[in-house]
Amino acid sequence: MDLDSVIGQEIIAVRGLTDAELDYNGWDRGSDQGAAVIVLANGVLLYPSCDPEGNAPGFMFGITEEGSRGYLDPPRVDI
């Protein structure tokens, strides 16, 4: 994936990884091993991993303009 497929794209949804998406990456859901997925208008899905090798899903953290920190905890989606 290159940055041109991401930059300027509209975010149309934020949700959890599906079981099929976890399987595609070779990941187990575990007790609470989901991850947030950002869905872009062009169909690109962005989601965090625990490391560059893609060994497990991870949490997506952020900071608001006001300085509040937190993480996304989207609902699980069964597709």
C-alpha positions as CSV (number, residue, x, y, z in Angstrom):
1,M,0.0,0.0,0.0
2,D,1.3,3.5,-0.8
3,L,0.4,6.8,0.9
4,D,-1.5,7.9,-2.2
5,S,-4.1,5.3,-1.4
6,V,-4.6,6.9,2.1
7,I,-3.9,10.7,1.9
8,G,-7.0,12.7,1.2
9,Q,-9.4,9.8,1.5
10,E,-12.6,10.2,3.5
11,I,-13.1,8.0,6.6
12,I,-16.5,6.4,6.2
13,A,-16.5,4.1,9.2
14,V,-14.6,2.9,12.3
15,R,-15.3,-0.6,13.5
16,G,-13.7,-3.7,14.9
17,L,-11.9,-6.3,12.9
18,T,-14.1,-9.2,11.7
19,D,-13.3,-12.8,12.4
20,A,-12.6,-13.2,8.6
21,E,-10.1,-10.2,8.8
22,L,-8.4,-11.7,11.8
23,D,-8.1,-15.0,10.0
24,Y,-6.7,-13.3,6.9
25,N,-3.9,-11.9,9.1
26,G,-3.4,-15.1,10.9
27,W,-4.5,-13.6,14.2
28,D,-6.6,-15.1,17.0
29,R,-9.3,-12.9,18.7
30,G,-8.2,-14.2,22.1
31,S,-10.1,-12.8,25.1
32,D,-10.1,-9.2,23.9
33,Q,-7.8,-9.2,20.9
34,G,-9.8,-7.1,18.5
35,A,-8.5,-4.0,16.8
36,A,-10.0,-0.8,15.5
37,V,-10.4,-0.6,11.7
38,I,-10.6,2.7,9.8
39,V,-12.6,2.2,6.6
40,L,-11.8,4.7,3.8
41,A,-14.1,5.7,1.0
42,N,-11.9,3.9,-1.6
43,G,-12.2,0.6,0.3
44,V,-8.8,0.7,2.0
45,L,-8.8,-0.6,5.6
46,L,-6.4,0.7,8.2
47,Y,-5.8,-1.2,11.4
48,P,-3.0,-1.4,14.0
49,S,-0.6,-4.2,14.6
50,C,1.5,-4.9,17.7
51,D,4.6,-4.8,15.6
52,P,5.9,-4.3,12.0
53,E,5.8,-8.0,11.3
54,G,2.0,-8.2,11.9
55,N,2.2,-10.8,14.7
56,A,-1.0,-9.7,16.5
57,P,-3.6,-6.9,16.4
58,G,-3.2,-3.8,18.6
59,F,-5.1,-0.8,19.9
60,M,-5.3,2.5,18.1
61,F,-4.4,5.4,20.4
62,G,-4.9,9.1,19.8
63,I,-4.7,12.6,21.3
64,T,-7.4,15.2,20.8
65,E,-6.6,18.9,20.0
66,E,-7.3,19.6,23.7
67,G,-4.6,17.1,24.8
68,S,-6.9,14.3,26.0
69,R,-5.5,10.8,25.3
70,G,-7.4,7.6,24.8
71,Y,-7.9,4.7,22.5
72,L,-10.6,3.5,20.1
73,D,-12.7,0.6,21.4
74,P,-15.1,0.0,18.5
75,P,-17.8,-2.6,18.6
76,R,-17.1,-6.1,17.3
77,V,-18.6,-6.7,13.8
78,D,-19.7,-10.1,12.7
79,I,-19.4,-10.4,8.9
